[in-house]
Amino acid sequence: MALVDASTDRRIIAGWPETGIQITLAGDVSAGDPLMYSTGWKLSTNTSGAEAVLIAGETGASGATISAYAIALIELTHTLTNVPTMGELIAVADTGIYAPDAANTQDIGHIVEIDSDSLHSRALVWPGQVAYDTAGV
């Protein structure tokens, strides 16, 4: 099966740099969201020319200062019918959630662990990977 990110209750397991990078938001975000810079830091939406650059370390509203990471291990939630495959390549979807790799999407990470309950998985997410995605935007 392929991952369908429920985009609820994402959790940062670890991030680099450990202290995070302090950024001011130009839009509302949730912890674990991919972020792009386009007239400010906001949710990445697979926009051509505005690739994901950071991962939100915490939830925040527009104007708030939060920690963000260049690389993160995040926990994703999904349903039993949408359990990802170990090692699956994931990308940023048009809506800003994580989705299976597809043509013209920003490849951003891989599934590296799936819980025994099959409702949670962990992904190693590195937005810098987008620049090396030959099938990407």
N, CA, C and O atoms as CSV, one atom per row, in Angstrom:
chain,resi,resn,atom,element,x,y,z
A,1,MET,N,N,0.828,-1.183,0.000
A,1,MET,CA,C,0.000,0.000,0.000
A,1,MET,C,C,0.871,1.245,0.000
A,1,MET,O,O,2.088,1.175,0.173
A,2,ALA,N,N,0.234,2.362,-0.194
A,2,ALA,CA,C,0.960,3.628,-0.188
A,2,ALA,C,C,0.466,4.502,0.959
A,2,ALA,O,O,-0.693,4.430,1.367
A,3,LEU,N,N,1.360,5.311,1.456
A,3,LEU,CA,C,1.039,6.218,2.553
A,3,LEU,C,C,-0.037,7.221,2.157
A,3,LEU,O,O,0.016,7.812,1.078
A,4,VAL,N,N,-1.005,7.402,3.033
A,4,VAL,CA,C,-1.920,8.535,2.961
A,4,VAL,C,C,-1.832,9.189,4.329
A,4,VAL,O,O,-2.373,8.674,5.308
A,5,ASP,N,N,-1.158,10.309,4.395
A,5,ASP,CA,C,-0.909,11.026,5.645
A,5,ASP,C,C,-2.203,11.647,6.151
A,5,ASP,O,O,-2.843,12.425,5.444
A,6,ALA,N,N,-2.589,11.302,7.377
A,6,ALA,CA,C,-3.796,11.887,7.969
A,6,ALA,C,C,-3.556,13.331,8.395
A,6,ALA,O,O,-4.504,14.057,8.693
A,7,SER,N,N,-2.311,13.743,8.425
A,7,SER,CA,C,-1.861,15.094,8.795
A,7,SER,C,C,-2.433,15.562,10.130
A,7,SER,O,O,-2.661,16.753,10.342
A,8,THR,N,N,-2.657,14.610,11.018
A,8,THR,CA,C,-3.103,14.946,12.370
A,8,THR,C,C,-2.103,14.377,13.356
A,8,THR,O,O,-1.571,13.286,13.152
A,9,ASP,N,N,-1.854,15.098,14.398
A,9,ASP,CA,C,-1.013,14.605,15.481
A,9,ASP,C,C,0.378,14.170,15.018
A,9,ASP,O,O,0.891,13.149,15.478
A,10,ARG,N,N,0.990,14.931,14.115
A,10,ARG,CA,C,2.386,14.639,13.755
A,10,ARG,C,C,3.265,14.973,14.940
A,10,ARG,O,O,2.971,15.889,15.709
A,11,ARG,N,N,4.342,14.227,15.083
A,11,ARG,CA,C,5.243,14.440,16.212
A,11,ARG,C,C,6.674,14.397,15.714
A,11,ARG,O,O,7.037,13.534,14.914
A,12,ILE,N,N,7.491,15.337,16.192
A,12,ILE,CA,C,8.913,15.343,15.866
A,12,ILE,C,C,9.614,14.409,16.846
A,12,ILE,O,O,9.557,14.624,18.057
A,13,ILE,N,N,10.270,13.383,16.336
A,13,ILE,CA,C,11.037,12.463,17.174
A,13,ILE,C,C,12.423,13.058,17.424
A,13,ILE,O,O,12.917,13.054,18.551
A,14,ALA,N,N,13.033,13.564,16.372
A,14,ALA,CA,C,14.355,14.199,16.461
A,14,ALA,C,C,14.499,15.156,15.287
A,14,ALA,O,O,13.869,14.985,14.243
A,15,GLY,N,N,15.336,16.161,15.478
A,15,GLY,CA,C,15.568,17.117,14.403
A,15,GLY,C,C,17.001,17.602,14.415
A,15,GLY,O,O,17.694,17.522,15.429
A,16,TRP,N,N,17.441,18.115,13.256
A,16,TRP,CA,C,18.782,18.683,13.147
A,16,TRP,C,C,18.664,20.042,12.477
A,16,TRP,O,O,17.949,20.160,11.482
A,17,PRO,N,N,19.322,21.052,12.967
A,17,PRO,CA,C,20.177,21.018,14.152
A,17,PRO,C,C,19.334,20.840,15.420
A,17,PRO,O,O,18.175,21.251,15.472
A,18,GLU,N,N,19.934,20.223,16.433
A,18,GLU,CA,C,19.203,19.876,17.650
A,18,GLU,C,C,18.482,21.059,18.271
A,18,GLU,O,O,17.380,20.903,18.797
A,19,THR,N,N,19.077,22.225,18.222
A,19,THR,CA,C,18.463,23.410,18.822
A,19,THR,C,C,17.395,24.024,17.933
A,19,THR,O,O,16.654,24.900,18.378
A,20,GLY,N,N,17.302,23.587,16.699
A,20,GLY,CA,C,16.343,24.151,15.766
A,20,GLY,C,C,16.814,25.489,15.222
A,20,GLY,O,O,17.767,26.084,15.725
A,21,ILE,N,N,16.142,25.939,14.208
A,21,ILE,CA,C,16.404,27.231,13.579
A,21,ILE,C,C,15.176,28.084,13.861
A,21,ILE,O,O,14.059,27.677,13.542
A,22,GLN,N,N,15.359,29.244,14.444
A,22,GLN,CA,C,14.224,30.108,14.785
A,22,GLN,C,C,13.747,30.856,13.535
A,22,GLN,O,O,14.518,31.559,12.882
A,23,ILE,N,N,12.461,30.686,13.220
A,23,ILE,CA,C,11.874,31.357,12.057
A,23,ILE,C,C,10.562,32.034,12.463
A,23,ILE,O,O,9.919,31.627,13.431
A,24,THR,N,N,10.178,33.059,11.722
A,24,THR,CA,C,8.895,33.724,11.933
A,24,THR,C,C,7.953,33.298,10.814
A,24,THR,O,O,8.302,33.371,9.636
A,25,LEU,N,N,6.774,32.858,11.185
A,25,LEU,CA,C,5.823,32.300,10.224
A,25,LEU,C,C,5.016,33.369,9.491
A,25,LEU,O,O,4.665,34.406,10.055
A,26,ALA,N,N,4.730,33.088,8.216
A,26,ALA,CA,C,3.855,33.935,7.413
A,26,ALA,C,C,2.528,33.222,7.154
A,26,ALA,O,O,1.703,33.696,6.373
A,27,GLY,N,N,2.333,32.091,7.809
A,27,GLY,CA,C,1.100,31.310,7.681
A,27,GLY,C,C,1.039,30.302,8.814
A,27,GLY,O,O,2.064,30.002,9.426
A,28,ASP,N,N,-0.136,29.777,9.104
A,28,ASP,CA,C,-0.305,28.786,10.163
A,28,ASP,C,C,0.305,27.452,9.741
A,28,ASP,O,O,0.158,27.033,8.593
A,29,VAL,N,N,0.994,26.786,10.675
A,29,VAL,CA,C,1.590,25.476,10.407
A,29,VAL,C,C,1.416,24.573,11.621
A,29,VAL,O,O,1.153,25.038,12.730
A,30,SER,N,N,1.569,23.277,11.387
A,30,SER,CA,C,1.554,22.282,12.451
A,30,SER,C,C,2.919,21.626,12.533
A,30,SER,O,O,3.668,21.610,11.556
A,31,ALA,N,N,3.243,21.088,13.696
A,31,ALA,CA,C,4.517,20.383,13.867
A,31,ALA,C,C,4.651,19.303,12.801
A,31,ALA,O,O,3.711,18.551,12.543
A,32,GLY,N,N,5.826,19.233,12.189
A,32,GLY,CA,C,6.095,18.235,11.161
A,32,GLY,C,C,5.764,18.673,9.750
A,32,GLY,O,O,6.096,17.970,8.795
A,33,ASP,N,N,5.118,19.819,9.594
A,33,ASP,CA,C,4.780,20.301,8.250
A,33,ASP,C,C,6.039,20.683,7.475
A,33,ASP,O,O,6.980,21.227,8.054
A,34,PRO,N,N,6.065,20.401,6.163
A,34,PRO,CA,C,7.149,20.909,5.325
A,34,PRO,C,C,6.928,22.405,5.095
A,34,PRO,O,O,5.800,22.841,4.864
A,35,LEU,N,N,8.006,23.187,5.159
A,35,LEU,CA,C,7.902,24.640,5.021
A,35,LEU,C,C,8.676,25.141,3.808
A,35,LEU,O,O,9.755,24.639,3.493
A,36,MET,N,N,8.111,26.131,3.138
A,36,MET,CA,C,8.783,26.803,2.031
A,36,MET,C,C,8.891,28.282,2.382
A,36,MET,O,O,8.204,28.775,3.276
A,37,TYR,N,N,9.770,28.982,1.660
A,37,TYR,CA,C,9.853,30.428,1.839
A,37,TYR,C,C,9.321,31.084,0.583
A,37,TYR,O,O,9.916,30.975,-0.489
A,38,SER,N,N,8.203,31.763,0.720
A,38,SER,CA,C,7.598,32.499,-0.375
A,38,SER,C,C,6.898,33.693,0.265
A,38,SER,O,O,5.773,33.573,0.749
A,39,THR,N,N,7.561,34.832,0.267
A,39,THR,CA,C,7.130,36.021,1.013
A,39,THR,C,C,6.903,35.683,2.482
A,39,THR,O,O,5.984,36.203,3.115
A,40,GLY,N,N,7.745,34.812,3.013
A,40,GLY,CA,C,7.681,34.393,4.415
A,40,GLY,C,C,7.616,32.878,4.522
A,40,GLY,O,O,7.355,32.192,3.534
A,41,TRP,N,N,7.854,32.354,5.725
A,41,TRP,CA,C,7.835,30.906,5.960
A,41,TRP,C,C,6.399,30.428,6.116
A,41,TRP,O,O,5.656,30.928,6.961
A,42,LYS,N,N,6.016,29.455,5.294
A,42,LYS,CA,C,4.651,28.925,5.325
A,42,LYS,C,C,4.642,27.482,4.850
A,42,LYS,O,O,5.665,26.952,4.418
A,43,LEU,N,N,3.475,26.854,4.933
A,43,LEU,CA,C,3.308,25.466,4.520
A,43,LEU,C,C,3.717,25.290,3.063
A,43,LEU,O,O,3.279,26.041,2.191
A,44,SER,N,N,4.555,24.298,2.809
A,44,SER,CA,C,4.966,23.992,1.443
A,44,SER,C,C,3.832,23.259,0.745
A,44,SER,O,O,3.244,22.333,1.306
A,45,THR,N,N,3.529,23.671,-0.468
A,45,THR,CA,C,2.416,23.067,-1.202
A,45,THR,C,C,2.835,22.584,-2.586
A,45,THR,O,O,2.066,22.693,-3.541
A,46,ASN,N,N,4.041,22.056,-2.697
A,46,ASN,CA,C,4.522,21.540,-3.972
A,46,ASN,C,C,4.480,22.614,-5.056
A,46,ASN,O,O,4.105,22.339,-6.195
A,47,THR,N,N,4.862,23.826,-4.700
A,47,THR,CA,C,4.849,24.957,-5.620
A,47,THR,C,C,6.151,25.020,-6.408
A,47,THR,O,O,7.233,25.041,-5.821
A,48,SER,N,N,6.052,25.050,-7.712
A,48,SER,CA,C,7.236,25.149,-8.548
A,48,SER,C,C,7.999,26.421,-8.211
A,48,SER,O,O,7.420,27.506,-8.161
A,49,GLY,N,N,9.293,26.283,-7.981
A,49,GLY,CA,C,10.129,27.430,-7.674
A,49,GLY,C,C,10.132,27.815,-6.209
A,49,GLY,O,O,10.858,28.728,-5.815
A,50,ALA,N,N,9.333,27.135,-5.390
A,50,ALA,CA,C,9.292,27.406,-3.946
A,50,ALA,C,C,9.290,26.070,-3.213
A,50,ALA,O,O,8.300,25.679,-2.596
A,51,GLU,N,N,10.420,25.386,-3.298
A,51,GLU,CA,C,10.524,24.048,-2.736
A,51,GLU,C,C,10.529,24.072,-1.213
A,51,GLU,O,O,10.845,25.088,-0.593
A,52,ALA,N,N,10.172,22.935,-0.622
A,52,ALA,CA,C,10.269,22.767,0.826
A,52,ALA,C,C,11.726,22.941,1.233
A,52,ALA,O,O,12.627,22.433,0.565
A,53,VAL,N,N,11.955,23.659,2.327
A,53,VAL,CA,C,13.307,23.949,2.796
A,53,VAL,C,C,13.514,23.472,4.228
A,53,VAL,O,O,14.594,22.992,4.572
A,54,LEU,N,N,12.486,23.601,5.063
A,54,LEU,CA,C,12.577,23.249,6.480
A,54,LEU,C,C,11.365,22.426,6.903
A,54,LEU,O,O,10.387,22.309,6.164
A,55,ILE,N,N,11.447,21.857,8.109
A,55,ILE,CA,C,10.344,21.124,8.724
A,55,ILE,C,C,9.960,21.854,10.007
A,55,ILE,O,O,10.824,22.145,10.834
A,56,ALA,N,N,8.673,22.151,10.182
A,56,ALA,CA,C,8.208,22.839,11.390
A,56,ALA,C,C,8.441,21.961,12.614
A,56,ALA,O,O,8.024,20.804,12.647
A,57,GLY,N,N,9.105,22.515,13.611
A,57,GLY,CA,C,9.370,21.778,14.841
A,57,GLY,C,C,8.232,21.859,15.831
A,57,GLY,O,O,8.183,21.097,16.797
A,58,GLU,N,N,7.316,22.781,15.594
A,58,GLU,CA,C,6.177,22.959,16.491
A,58,GLU,C,C,5.047,23.638,15.732
A,58,GLU,O,O,5.246,24.174,14.642
A,59,THR,N,N,3.867,23.608,16.320
A,59,THR,CA,C,2.702,24.255,15.736
A,59,THR,C,C,2.761,25.751,16.026
A,59,THR,O,O,3.167,26.160,17.113
A,60,GLY,N,N,2.355,26.566,15.054
A,60,GLY,CA,C,2.361,28.012,15.260
A,60,GLY,C,C,1.442,28.725,14.290
A,60,GLY,O,O,1.148,28.229,13.202
A,61,ALA,N,N,0.996,29.897,14.703
A,61,ALA,CA,C,0.134,30.733,13.863
A,61,ALA,C,C,0.983,31.765,13.131
A,61,ALA,O,O,2.120,32.039,13.514
A,62,SER,N,N,0.427,32.320,12.096
A,62,SER,CA,C,1.113,33.366,11.337
A,62,SER,C,C,1.596,34.462,12.279
A,62,SER,O,O,0.841,34.943,13.123
A,63,GLY,N,N,2.863,34.853,12.127
A,63,GLY,CA,C,3.476,35.873,12.976
A,63,GLY,C,C,4.246,35.310,14.154
A,63,GLY,O,O,5.050,36.016,14.761
A,64,ALA,N,N,4.012,34.039,14.488
A,64,ALA,CA,C,4.712,33.405,15.615
A,64,ALA,C,C,6.133,33.032,15.216
A,64,ALA,O,O,6.417,32.814,14.038
A,65,THR,N,N,7.019,32.959,16.198
A,65,THR,CA,C,8.379,32.469,15.988
A,65,THR,C,C,8.433,31.047,16.524
A,65,THR,O,O,8.085,30.799,17.679
A,66,ILE,N,N,8.874,30.106,15.678
A,66,ILE,CA,C,8.966,28.698,16.068
A,66,ILE,C,C,10.339,28.149,15.703
A,66,ILE,O,O,11.116,28.794,14.998
A,67,SER,N,N,10.621,26.948,16.196
A,67,SER,CA,C,11.818,26.210,15.791
A,67,SER,C,C,11.489,25.391,14.552
A,67,SER,O,O,10.387,24.859,14.424
A,68,ALA,N,N,12.440,25.295,13.653
A,68,ALA,CA,C,12.294,24.467,12.461
A,68,ALA,C,C,13.587,23.686,12.273
A,68,ALA,O,O,14.622,24.038,12.839
A,69,TYR,N,N,13.523,22.632,11.481
A,69,TYR,CA,C,14.675,21.756,11.285
A,69,TYR,C,C,14.993,21.575,9.805
A,69,TYR,O,O,14.107,21.608,8.950
A,70,ALA,N,N,16.275,21.383,9.528
A,70,ALA,CA,C,16.715,21.080,8.169
A,70,ALA,C,C,16.467,19.610,7.836
A,70,ALA,O,O,16.202,19.263,6.685
A,71,ILE,N,N,16.554,18.750,8.853
A,71,ILE,CA,C,16.310,17.311,8.726
A,71,ILE,C,C,15.526,16.891,9.957
A,71,ILE,O,O,15.821,17.352,11.060
A,72,ALA,N,N,14.526,16.019,9.790
A,72,ALA,CA,C,13.744,15.583,10.947
A,72,ALA,C,C,13.266,14.148,10.787
A,72,ALA,O,O,13.028,13.666,9.680
A,73,LEU,N,N,13.134,13.482,11.928
A,73,LEU,CA,C,12.473,12.185,12.002
A,73,LEU,C,C,11.100,12.489,12.577
A,73,LEU,O,O,10.986,12.912,13.728
A,74,ILE,N,N,10.057,12.277,11.781
A,74,ILE,CA,C,8.711,12.623,12.235
A,74,ILE,C,C,7.817,11.396,12.276
A,74,ILE,O,O,7.999,10.444,11.517
A,75,GLU,N,N,6.851,11.441,13.175
A,75,GLU,CA,C,5.858,10.374,13.255
A,75,GLU,C,C,4.607,10.836,12.529
A,75,GLU,O,O,4.109,11.936,12.769
A,76,LEU,N,N,4.105,9.993,11.643
A,76,LEU,CA,C,2.905,10.277,10.860
A,76,LEU,C,C,1.780,9.356,11.315
A,76,LEU,O,O,2.035,8.242,11.771
A,77,THR,N,N,0.545,9.813,11.194
A,77,THR,CA,C,-0.607,8.957,11.460
A,77,THR,C,C,-1.283,8.627,10.137
A,77,THR,O,O,-1.258,9.418,9.194
A,78,HIS,N,N,-1.888,7.447,10.084
A,78,HIS,CA,C,-2.609,7.022,8.886
A,78,HIS,C,C,-3.617,5.957,9.283
A,78,HIS,O,O,-3.615,5.501,10.427
A,79,THR,N,N,-4.468,5.560,8.369
A,79,THR,CA,C,-5.465,4.531,8.648
A,79,THR,C,C,-4.898,3.153,8.326
A,79,THR,O,O,-3.850,3.032,7.692
A,80,LEU,N,N,-5.602,2.119,8.771
A,80,LEU,CA,C,-5.166,0.747,8.488
A,80,LEU,C,C,-5.165,0.447,6.993
A,80,LEU,O,O,-4.398,-0.400,6.535
A,81,THR,N,N,-6.004,1.122,6.236
A,81,THR,CA,C,-6.051,0.878,4.790
A,81,THR,C,C,-4.987,1.658,4.029
A,81,THR,O,O,-4.828,1.477,2.821
A,82,ASN,N,N,-4.256,2.529,4.730
A,82,ASN,CA,C,-3.238,3.355,4.070
A,82,ASN,C,C,-1.869,3.226,4.719
A,82,ASN,O,O,-1.127,4.203,4.818
A,83,VAL,N,N,-1.538,2.024,5.159
A,83,VAL,CA,C,-0.236,1.783,5.775
A,83,VAL,C,C,0.836,1.871,4.685
A,83,VAL,O,O,0.694,1.246,3.634
A,84,PRO,N,N,1.895,2.629,4.920
A,84,PRO,CA,C,2.948,2.742,3.906
A,84,PRO,C,C,3.797,1.476,3.831
A,84,PRO,O,O,3.646,0.556,4.634
A,85,THR,N,N,4.669,1.454,2.871
A,85,THR,CA,C,5.630,0.374,2.700
A,85,THR,C,C,6.964,0.828,3.284
A,85,THR,O,O,7.365,1.978,3.106
A,86,MET,N,N,7.644,-0.070,3.975
A,86,MET,CA,C,8.955,0.271,4.537
A,86,MET,C,C,9.879,0.741,3.412
A,86,MET,O,O,9.988,0.087,2.374
A,87,GLY,N,N,10.531,1.862,3.623
A,87,GLY,CA,C,11.438,2.419,2.629
A,87,GLY,C,C,10.758,3.253,1.562
A,87,GLY,O,O,11.424,3.802,0.685
A,88,GLU,N,N,9.437,3.354,1.629
A,88,GLU,CA,C,8.683,4.108,0.619
A,88,GLU,C,C,9.171,5.555,0.522
A,88,GLU,O,O,9.375,6.223,1.536
A,89,LEU,N,N,9.350,6.019,-0.695
A,89,LEU,CA,C,9.720,7.405,-0.955
A,89,LEU,C,C,8.467,8.258,-0.816
A,89,LEU,O,O,7.432,7.956,-1.410
A,90,ILE,N,N,8.566,9.326,-0.028
A,90,ILE,CA,C,7.411,10.201,0.146
A,90,ILE,C,C,7.728,11.589,-0.394
A,90,ILE,O,O,8.889,11.972,-0.540
A,91,ALA,N,N,6.672,12.328,-0.685
A,91,ALA,CA,C,6.803,13.637,-1.321
A,91,ALA,C,C,5.839,14.620,-0.674
A,91,ALA,O,O,4.983,14.235,0.122
A,92,VAL,N,N,5.986,15.890,-1.024
A,92,VAL,CA,C,5.060,16.929,-0.590
A,92,VAL,C,C,3.935,16.991,-1.620
A,92,VAL,O,O,4.185,17.168,-2.812
A,93,ALA,N,N,2.708,16.847,-1.157
A,93,ALA,CA,C,1.552,16.927,-2.053
A,93,ALA,C,C,1.131,18.383,-2.237
A,93,ALA,O,O,1.611,19.269,-1.531
A,94,ASP,N,N,0.238,18.621,-3.184
A,94,ASP,CA,C,-0.241,19.982,-3.449
A,94,ASP,C,C,-0.887,20.621,-2.226
A,94,ASP,O,O,-0.885,21.845,-2.093
A,95,THR,N,N,-1.442,19.802,-1.332
A,95,THR,CA,C,-2.112,20.313,-0.136
A,95,THR,C,C,-1.162,20.491,1.037
A,95,THR,O,O,-1.580,20.948,2.101
A,96,GLY,N,N,0.109,20.141,0.867
A,96,GLY,CA,C,1.086,20.301,1.934
A,96,GLY,C,C,1.243,19.095,2.833
A,96,GLY,O,O,2.072,19.111,3.743
A,97,ILE,N,N,0.455,18.031,2.597
A,97,ILE,CA,C,0.638,16.822,3.396
A,97,ILE,C,C,1.690,15.943,2.725
A,97,ILE,O,O,2.120,16.220,1.606
A,98,TYR,N,N,2.096,14.891,3.414
A,98,TYR,CA,C,3.034,13.937,2.833
A,98,TYR,C,C,2.246,12.905,2.036
A,98,TYR,O,O,1.175,12.467,2.458
A,99,ALA,N,N,2.778,12.523,0.891
A,99,ALA,CA,C,2.092,11.612,-0.014
A,99,ALA,C,C,3.122,10.711,-0.685
A,99,ALA,O,O,4.320,10.990,-0.624
A,100,PRO,N,N,2.668,9.629,-1.329
A,100,PRO,CA,C,3.607,8.789,-2.073
A,100,PRO,C,C,4.271,9.586,-3.192
A,100,PRO,O,O,3.694,10.542,-3.709
A,101,ASP,N,N,5.468,9.194,-3.555
A,101,ASP,CA,C,6.177,9.832,-4.657
A,101,ASP,C,C,5.350,9.728,-5.933
A,101,ASP,O,O,4.713,8.705,-6.181
A,102,ALA,N,N,5.358,10.764,-6.725
A,102,ALA,CA,C,4.669,10.775,-8.019
A,102,ALA,C,C,5.371,11.789,-8.907
A,102,ALA,O,O,6.161,12.604,-8.431
A,103,ALA,N,N,5.081,11.733,-10.186
A,103,ALA,CA,C,5.670,12.705,-11.111
A,103,ALA,C,C,5.289,14.117,-10.682
A,103,ALA,O,O,4.166,14.362,-10.240
A,104,ASN,N,N,6.213,15.020,-10.814
A,104,ASN,CA,C,6.007,16.437,-10.503
A,104,ASN,C,C,5.684,16.717,-9.040
A,104,ASN,O,O,4.965,17.666,-8.729
A,105,THR,N,N,6.214,15.894,-8.148
A,105,THR,CA,C,6.109,16.180,-6.715
A,105,THR,C,C,7.513,16.339,-6.156
A,105,THR,O,O,8.490,15.901,-6.763
A,106,GLN,N,N,7.601,16.965,-4.998
A,106,GLN,CA,C,8.890,17.180,-4.347
A,106,GLN,C,C,9.205,15.993,-3.437
A,106,GLN,O,O,8.644,15.889,-2.346
A,107,ASP,N,N,10.086,15.106,-3.869
A,107,ASP,CA,C,10.510,13.995,-3.021
A,107,ASP,C,C,11.213,14.574,-1.805
A,107,ASP,O,O,12.117,15.400,-1.937
A,108,ILE,N,N,10.796,14.139,-0.617
A,108,ILE,CA,C,11.290,14.790,0.591
A,108,ILE,C,C,11.772,13.815,1.660
A,108,ILE,O,O,12.415,14.242,2.619
A,109,GLY,N,N,11.484,12.524,1.531
A,109,GLY,CA,C,11.927,11.603,2.573
A,109,GLY,C,C,11.538,10.166,2.307
A,109,GLY,O,O,11.045,9.820,1.233
A,110,HIS,N,N,11.774,9.326,3.323
A,110,HIS,CA,C,11.485,7.893,3.233
A,110,HIS,C,C,10.845,7.399,4.523
A,110,HIS,O,O,11.133,7.911,5.605
A,111,ILE,N,N,9.979,6.406,4.402
A,111,ILE,CA,C,9.419,5.730,5.572
A,111,ILE,C,C,10.511,4.811,6.116
A,111,ILE,O,O,11.055,3.985,5.384
A,112,VAL,N,N,10.831,4.958,7.406
A,112,VAL,CA,C,11.914,4.167,7.997
A,112,VAL,C,C,11.442,3.254,9.126
A,112,VAL,O,O,12.216,2.426,9.607
A,113,GLU,N,N,10.189,3.388,9.556
A,113,GLU,CA,C,9.663,2.526,10.614
A,113,GLU,C,C,8.139,2.545,10.562
A,113,GLU,O,O,7.530,3.579,10.285
A,114,ILE,N,N,7.527,1.386,10.831
A,114,ILE,CA,C,6.070,1.272,10.898
A,114,ILE,C,C,5.733,0.585,12.213
A,114,ILE,O,O,6.239,-0.504,12.485
A,115,ASP,N,N,4.879,1.208,13.040
A,115,ASP,CA,C,4.498,0.621,14.326
A,115,ASP,C,C,3.692,-0.653,14.129
A,115,ASP,O,O,3.072,-0.856,13.085
A,116,SER,N,N,3.707,-1.508,15.143
A,116,SER,CA,C,2.972,-2.765,15.078
A,116,SER,C,C,1.462,-2.539,14.986
A,116,SER,O,O,0.745,-3.410,14.494
A,117,ASP,N,N,0.965,-1.389,15.449
A,117,ASP,CA,C,-0.473,-1.105,15.339
A,117,ASP,C,C,-0.868,-0.669,13.925
A,117,ASP,O,O,-2.054,-0.547,13.620
A,118,SER,N,N,0.117,-0.438,13.073
A,118,SER,CA,C,-0.070,-0.010,11.680
A,118,SER,C,C,-0.840,1.304,11.546
A,118,SER,O,O,-1.389,1.593,10.482
A,119,LEU,N,N,-0.885,2.094,12.605
A,119,LEU,CA,C,-1.553,3.392,12.557
A,119,LEU,C,C,-0.566,4.549,12.583
A,119,LEU,O,O,-0.943,5.702,12.369
A,120,HIS,N,N,0.696,4.237,12.846
A,120,HIS,CA,C,1.747,5.256,12.913
A,120,HIS,C,C,2.976,4.756,12.164
A,120,HIS,O,O,3.299,3.568,12.198
A,121,SER,N,N,3.642,5.660,11.501
A,121,SER,CA,C,4.919,5.331,10.873
A,121,SER,C,C,5.855,6.508,11.101
A,121,SER,O,O,5.428,7.607,11.453
A,122,ARG,N,N,7.128,6.255,10.893
A,122,ARG,CA,C,8.118,7.315,11.041
A,122,ARG,C,C,8.819,7.522,9.706
A,122,ARG,O,O,9.145,6.578,8.986
A,123,ALA,N,N,9.035,8.786,9.413
A,123,ALA,CA,C,9.683,9.146,8.154
A,123,ALA,C,C,10.894,10.012,8.442
A,123,ALA,O,O,10.842,10.916,9.277
A,124,LEU,N,N,11.977,9.732,7.750
A,124,LEU,CA,C,13.151,10.591,7.781
A,124,LEU,C,C,12.950,11.597,6.653
A,124,LEU,O,O,12.907,11.233,5.479
A,125,VAL,N,N,12.828,12.871,7.030
A,125,VAL,CA,C,12.476,13.912,6.072
A,125,VAL,C,C,13.629,14.895,5.945
A,125,VAL,O,O,14.114,15.440,6.937
A,126,TRP,N,N,14.056,15.112,4.708
A,126,TRP,CA,C,15.165,16.016,4.396
A,126,TRP,C,C,14.767,16.879,3.209
A,126,TRP,O,O,14.911,16.452,2.063
A,127,PRO,N,N,14.263,18.099,3.463
A,127,PRO,CA,C,13.850,18.955,2.350
A,127,PRO,C,C,14.954,19.232,1.337
A,127,PRO,O,O,14.654,19.474,0.168
A,128,GLY,N,N,16.223,19.205,1.746
A,128,GLY,CA,C,17.320,19.425,0.810
A,128,GLY,C,C,17.336,18.421,-0.315
A,128,GLY,O,O,17.929,18.668,-1.365
A,129,GLN,N,N,16.689,17.288,-0.106
A,129,GLN,CA,C,16.595,16.240,-1.115
A,129,GLN,C,C,15.838,16.732,-2.343
A,129,GLN,O,O,16.061,16.236,-3.447
A,130,VAL,N,N,14.946,17.703,-2.161
A,130,VAL,CA,C,14.139,18.220,-3.268
A,130,VAL,C,C,15.020,18.687,-4.421
A,130,VAL,O,O,14.694,18.462,-5.587
A,131,ALA,N,N,16.125,19.330,-4.099
A,131,ALA,CA,C,17.020,19.854,-5.131
A,131,ALA,C,C,17.613,18.750,-5.994
A,131,ALA,O,O,18.043,19.004,-7.119
A,132,TYR,N,N,17.639,17.530,-5.478
A,132,TYR,CA,C,18.231,16.414,-6.213
A,132,TYR,C,C,17.188,15.519,-6.863
A,132,TYR,O,O,17.536,14.488,-7.439
A,133,ASP,N,N,15.919,15.890,-6.782
A,133,ASP,CA,C,14.823,15.082,-7.298
A,133,ASP,C,C,14.673,15.318,-8.796
A,133,ASP,O,O,14.163,16.360,-9.210
A,134,THR,N,N,15.107,14.369,-9.604
A,134,THR,CA,C,15.056,14.558,-11.057
A,134,THR,C,C,13.636,14.486,-11.601
A,134,THR,O,O,13.382,14.956,-12.710
A,135,ALA,N,N,12.694,13.903,-10.836
A,135,ALA,CA,C,11.305,13.838,-11.297
A,135,ALA,C,C,10.465,14.936,-10.667
A,135,ALA,O,O,9.255,14.994,-10.885
A,136,GLY,N,N,11.090,15.796,-9.896
A,136,GLY,CA,C,10.341,16.795,-9.128
A,136,GLY,C,C,9.926,18.006,-9.933
A,136,GLY,O,O,9.895,17.992,-11.163
A,137,VAL,N,N,9.609,19.058,-9.191
A,137,VAL,CA,C,9.066,20.274,-9.802
A,137,VAL,C,C,10.073,20.981,-10.679
A,137,VAL,O,O,9.763,22.020,-11.262
